[in-house]
Amino acid sequence: MPEPRLDDPRLFRSNVTDSSELSRFDYPRVSSEPEDLHIQFAILGSINVVVALFTGLLCLAILKSKRLRQKPFDLYLLFIALPDFVSGFCCMLTCLMSARGREYVGERMCGFQSFYLNATVSANTWMNAVIVYEIHKLLRFSHMRRRYSPPTQRKVIWQAVAVYLYACLWGTICALQVDIFGLPFPSHAYGGFYCIPMEEKGNSWFFYLIFLPGVFALPSVYAVFVLVDIM
């Protein structure tokens, strides 16, 4: 049986008299008090209502305009906004449902949140890397006085499909509670607040050398590299 994501009995911060007694693997699982969780869930849920509304309107505006859909960089904007809309909408539901009970809503939602958070973060960061690559290419061609041909609509769509499939793979791995290479890779409610993969005793190398780079570190480092190159 996989280890439960929502530890029972839960350890609240008020029960911790000496944080040094907890290992770095245990401390992230210490939950905030129910009153604090209620406020945190309510605030984050309200913020995500706004995020979902505005990103949804942006996506709808691009999809309804044939002129915008034909422009590659407007399509890139659509494919960056879509993960933000999904994350905002789903997080709004998770947070508002949890705020009512002053605790995380349940095990199944924890698995679902681990999926959509990791999938949307990965999709967003890697789509940004694709856009950074195209902008870098445009600037290099301009510097060399060469004609730049923007990507076709078909190319942009296939790039987005590849990124989304890759992101969903990470989301699935994070949600399934399976061992990877014989190592535990579970998601837990961080501070009793939101479910994400956590470093476990024995899986540190996978967490820091594969998971973090694969989800967002590599595209972020690439973006910094490009920024340094063009300055």
N, C-alpha and C positions, 0 to 999 in steps of 0.2 A: 504493500500500500504506500502511495506517495505521502510524504510528510504534509500535515495540514498547513495551509497558507496562513490561516488566522489562528495563532497559537492559543491554546486553551489549557490551563488558565492563562489569561493575559497578564503581563506585567506592566503596571502603570508607572509613570515617572515618579509619582509620589511614594511608590513603594521602594524606590532605589535610593538608598542612603549613601552609598559609595559607588560611584560609577566605575571606579577602578577595578571593582570586583567583576565587572562584566567584560567579556572579550569583545574584540571589534566585530565578531560575528553575531554576538547577542545584542549589543546595544541598539542597532537599528530597529530591532523588533520591539523595543520598549514603547508602549503606546502612550499617547497623550491622554489626559483625563477626558471623560465623556463630554463635559461642558466645553472644553477646548476643542474637541473634535467637532462638536455641533457648530461652533463658530467657524472653524476652518473649512468644513464642508460647505457651509452656507455661503461663505465669501467666495470660495473657489467655484462653486456651482453658479453663482451669480455672474462672476467674471466670464465663465465659459458660455453662458447664455449670450453675452455680447459677442464673444469670439465666434460662436457658431452662426449668429445672425449676420455679422458683417462678412465673414468668409463665404457664407452661403450666398449672400447677395452678389459678391464679387464673382463667384463661380457661375451663378445664373446669368449675370450680365455678359460674361464672355461667351457662354454657351448659346445665348440668344442672338448674338451678333455674328453674322456670317463674316463681316469684315474683320472682326477681332480674331475669329477662329482661323482665319487664313494667315495671320501674322505669327511667325514661329515664337517670338519672345512673349507675345500675349498668351500663346498656348502654354509656354513654360510657366507663366504666372498662374494659369489655371491649375496646372499639375502640382504646383507648390501649395496653392490654396486648398486643394482638395484634402490632403492629409490634415491640415489645420482645422478644416470644417469637421471632418470625421472625429478627430481628437476632441475638439471643443464640444460637439454634440454629445458624444459618448460620455465624456467626463462630466458634462452638465447632468446627465441622467444619474451617473454613479454618485456624484456628490450630493445631489438633492435627495436621492433615495436614502443615502447614508445619514444626511443631516436630520432626517425625521427620527431615526432611531438612536442618534447620538453615538453610533458605532458603525464600523464598516459593514456594509449591507449583507455580505455573505461570501462563501467560498467560491461559488460559480462566478460571481461578479469579479472577484479577485483575479481569477484566471482570464476572464474576458478583458479586464482592464490591462493586465500584463500584455495581452495580445495587441490591443489597439494602441497602447502607449509606445511600445517598442516598434511596432510596424510603422506608425505615423512619424515618429522621430527619425527612424531610419530612412523612410521615404523622403522626408523633408530635407535632411542633410545631404543625401545622395543626389536629389534633384538639384539642390543648390550647387553641388559640385559639377554637375553637367552644365548648368548655366554659366558657372565661373569659367569652365573650359571654353565654352563658345565665346564668351566676352573676351577672354584672354587671346583666343585665336583672332577675333576681330581686331583687337588692339595691335597684335603682332603684324597682321597683314597691313593694317593702316600704317604702321611704322615703316614697313618695307615697301610701301606704296604698291601693294598688290591688291587686286580686287577680291573682296570677301563675298562669298556666296553663303547666305544664311541657310540653316538646315531646312529641309522641306517639311511640310506638315506631316507626311508619313514618317519621316525620321524622328521627329519630336515625339509622336505618338508611340513609336516602338521603343524609344529611349525610356519614356514614362512607364510603359508596360514592363520593361526589364527591371527598372528600379522598384516598381510596386511589387513584382513577384519576389524579388530579393528581400524587400522589406517584410512581406507577409511570411516568408520563410523564417526570419528572425522572430517575428511575432508569434508564430506557431511554436518554435522551439522554447520561447520564454513562457508560453502558456501551458505546455503539456506536462510539466512536472516530471520530465524524464531524465535519466542519467545520460550524460554525454561523455563518451570515451571512458565509461565506468565511473564518472564523477558526478556528484549531485549538482544540479543546476536549477534549483527551485526559485519561484517568486514568492515573496512574502509582503505583507502590508507594512511598508516602511513607516515607523512611528504610529502604526494603526491607521494611517491616512491614505496611502495609495500603494498599489501593488506593482512592484518592479522586481527584476532579478536581483538577488543579493549574493555577495561573496560568501561562500561557505568554506568551512575548514576542509581543505583538500582540493578545492577547485580554483584557487587564487590565480594560478597561471592561465587557466582558460578565461577567467573573468577579465583579467587585465590585458592579456596578449591577443585574445581572439574576439571576445564579446564586445568590449568597449571600442576597439578599433573598427570592428565590423559594423557596428551600429552608427557611430557618429565621429569617432576620433580621426579616422583616415580622411574622410571628406573635409573635415574641419582643418586638418593640417594642410591638406592640398590647397584650400582656400587661402590660408595664411601664406603659403609658398607663392601663390600667384600674386597676392597683394604685395609681398616683398619684391617680387620680380618686376612689377610695373611701376614701383615707386622710384 
